[in-house]
Amino acid sequence: MKTIFIAGGSGLIGSHLAQRLKNNYRVYVLTRNPQPDRDGVSFLQWKPEDAQISGSPITPDIIINLAGAGIADSRWTDARKELLIRSRVAPALGLATWLNEHKICPELYIGASAIGYYGDRGNEILDESSAGGEGFLNASVSAWESAHTSVGAHRSVLLRIGIVLSTRGGALPKMMLTVPWLRLLSYFGRGKQMQSWIHIDDLCSIFERCIEDKTYHGTINAVSPSALSNRHMIGEIKKALPFFTWVAPVPAFVLKWLLGEMSHVVLDSTRVLPAFLMQKGFSFAFPSLRQAIEDLRSRKV
């Protein structure tokens, strides 16, 4: 049984992925806060800035690096922007140093990235060959991706991940924050900005395919093939709910006043195509947003 290290494994994606992988692999979550084994997953104390992983010597066959502070968790002050970059770059560099010191070259390294790399591009269709955009999102993602390249492995994959849909965290609970008490859904600005999303189960299936299929390599867009405008996305969520909701816009100037530069997260338009996955014939279980929302709500995933 092969051994997998997951850095950032206590977050939304990492915790879900660890549960998917634990039946076929020995899964170790790297964390700053050590804890006893739980639900078939082991934990190792990790100090990325010191390039230290505690515990008995364990050689990973596969490393998955998801580490990084939440991009939309707090207003982008200068200090916050510095943290967003540092929390992504330091773990990759720390892993590279630890591997070099222990003379380990894993079979596979999978580094998480984000479609923020492409920037605000209107209705332009973007695939893995498209150039990067401008602004802080591109700058932070570019630094993140550059750090990933420092980690030596026999095979490397870089996943540019879109909006991950789950009822347990991420964007969806925030989008539905006013539903329980106001029966209200809101789109942002004029709602024309394109948004590229993915069901968390489909995302985990992509990770699994990367592990199992050695032809998966390089940069891969981890998004559903059906990007939607923000307004259309909210409309599909409305249809998936079993009760009536109102839909109203939040003006762009209000978002810019409330969020400052972080408003780019909800106002930028990024229409991303998973060209690599489509070429490989990857089968999305949830290519339709309405189907994805209905499944997430029914299973509380």
Residue pairs with C-beta under 8 A, 6 or more apart in sequence:
1 24
1 25
1 26
2 25
2 26
2 61
2 62
2 107
3 25
3 26
3 28
3 58
3 59
3 60
3 61
3 62
4 21
4 25
4 26
4 27
4 28
4 60
4 61
4 62
4 63
4 64
4 211
5 28
5 30
5 44
5 53
5 60
5 62
5 63
5 64
6 14
6 17
6 18
6 27
6 28
6 29
6 30
6 64
6 66
7 30
7 46
7 48
7 63
7 64
7 65
7 66
7 67
7 91
7 95
8 14
8 30
8 65
8 66
8 67
8 68
8 91
8 112
9 15
9 17
9 18
9 27
9 29
9 30
9 31
9 41
9 64
9 66
10 29
10 31
11 66
11 169
12 164
12 166
12 168
12 169
12 170
12 200
13 66
13 112
13 161
13 164
13 200
13 203
13 204
14 29
14 64
14 66
16 166
16 168
16 200
16 204
16 301
17 64
17 66
17 204
17 207
18 27
18 29
18 41
19 39
19 40
19 41
20 204
20 207
20 208
21 27
21 207
21 208
21 211
22 39
22 40
22 41
23 40
25 62
26 42
27 40
27 41
27 42
28 41
28 42
28 43
28 44
28 58
28 60
29 41
29 42
29 43
29 44
30 43
30 44
30 46
30 53
31 43
31 44
31 45
31 46
32 45
32 46
32 47
33 45
34 43
34 44
34 45
34 54
35 43
36 43
37 43
44 53
44 54
44 55
44 58
45 53
45 54
45 55
46 52
46 53
46 54
46 94
47 94
48 67
48 90
48 91
48 93
48 94
48 95
49 90
49 94
50 94
51 94
51 95
51 97
51 98
51 101
52 98
53 98
57 102
59 102
59 104
60 104
60 106
61 106
61 107
61 108
62 106
62 107
62 108
62 109
62 110
62 211
63 95
63 106
63 108
63 109
63 110
63 151
63 153
64 110
64 112
64 207
65 91
65 92
65 95
65 109
65 110
65 111
65 112
65 148
65 151
66 112
67 87
67 88
67 91
67 92
68 84
68 87
68 88
68 91
68 112
68 144
69 83
69 84
69 87
69 88
71 84
71 114
71 116
71 137
71 140
71 265
72 171
72 174
72 262
72 265
72 266
74 80
75 259
75 260
75 262
76 84
76 136
76 260
76 261
76 262
81 136
81 140
84 140
85 139
85 140
85 143
85 144
88 140
88 143
88 144
88 147
89 143
89 144
89 146
89 147
92 111
92 144
92 147
92 148
92 150
92 151
93 147
93 150
95 151
96 150
96 151
96 152
99 105
99 106
99 151
99 152
100 152
105 152
105 153
105 154
106 153
106 154
107 153
107 154
107 155
108 153
108 154
108 155
108 156
108 157
108 210
108 211
109 148
109 151
109 152
109 153
109 155
109 156
109 157
110 156
110 157
110 158
110 159
110 207
110 210
110 211
111 144
111 145
111 148
111 151
111 156
111 157
111 158
111 159
112 159
112 161
113 141
113 144
113 145
113 148
113 158
113 159
113 160
113 161
113 219
114 137
114 141
114 144
114 160
114 161
114 162
115 126
115 160
115 161
115 162
115 196
115 221
115 223
115 270
115 272
116 137
116 138
116 140
116 141
116 265
116 268
116 270
117 132
117 133
117 137
117 138
117 141
117 142
117 145
117 160
118 126
118 130
118 132
118 133
118 138
118 270
118 272
119 132
119 133
119 134
119 135
119 137
119 138
119 268
119 270
120 133
120 134
120 135
120 193
120 264
120 267
120 268
120 269
120 270
121 133
121 269
121 270
121 271
122 194
122 269
122 271
123 194
123 269
123 271
124 130
124 271
125 271
125 273
126 221
126 270
126 271
126 272
126 273
127 221
127 272
127 273
127 275
127 276
128 160
128 218
128 219
128 220
128 221
128 275
128 276
129 275
132 138
132 141
132 142
135 264
135 268
136 261
136 264
137 264
137 265
137 268
141 160
145 158
148 156
148 158
149 156
155 214
155 217
156 217
156 218
157 210
157 216
157 217
157 218
157 220
158 218
158 219
158 220
159 206
159 207
159 210
159 220
159 222
160 219
160 220
160 221
160 222
160 223
160 272
161 198
161 203
161 222
161 223
162 195
162 196
162 197
162 198
162 221
162 222
162 223
162 224
162 227
162 270
162 272
163 170
163 171
163 195
163 196
163 197
163 198
164 170
164 171
164 197
164 198
164 200
164 203
165 171
165 172
165 197
165 198
165 199
165 200
165 292
165 293
165 296
166 172
166 200
166 296
166 301
167 173
167 296
167 297
167 300
167 301
168 300
168 301
170 200
171 197
172 293
172 296
175 185
175 234
175 237
176 185
176 237
178 184
178 185
178 186
179 185
179 241
179 245
182 246
183 243
183 244
183 245
183 246
184 245
184 246
184 247
184 248
185 234
185 237
185 238
185 245
185 246
185 247
185 248
186 234
186 247
186 248
186 249
186 250
187 230
187 231
187 233
187 234
187 247
187 249
187 250
188 230
188 249
188 250
188 252
188 255
188 266
188 267
189 230
189 249
189 250
189 251
189 252
189 255
189 267
190 231
190 249
190 252
191 229
191 230
191 231
191 232
191 234
191 249
192 229
192 230
192 231
192 269
193 229
193 230
193 266
193 267
193 268
193 269
193 270
194 227
194 228
194 229
194 230
194 269
194 270
194 271
195 227
195 228
195 229
195 230
195 233
195 269
195 270
196 221
196 223
196 224
196 227
196 270
196 271
196 272
197 223
197 224
197 227
197 228
197 233
197 289
197 292
198 222
198 223
198 224
199 224
199 284
199 285
199 286
199 292
199 295
199 296
200 296
200 301
201 285
201 286
201 295
201 301
202 224
202 284
202 285
202 286
203 222
205 282
205 285
206 220
206 222
206 277
206 282
209 216
209 280
209 282
210 216
210 220
213 280
215 280
216 276
216 280
218 276
219 276
220 274
220 276
220 277
221 272
221 273
221 274
221 275
221 276
221 277
222 274
222 277
223 272
223 273
223 274
224 274
224 284
224 286
224 287
224 289
224 292
225 273
225 274
225 278
225 284
225 287
226 287
226 288
226 289
227 270
227 271
227 272
227 273
228 236
228 289
230 266
233 289
234 247
235 247
236 289
236 290
236 293
237 289
237 290
237 293
238 245
238 247
239 290
240 289
240 290
240 293
240 294
240 297
241 293
241 297
252 263
252 267
255 263
255 266
255 267
256 263
256 267
259 265
259 266
274 282
286 292
286 295
295 301
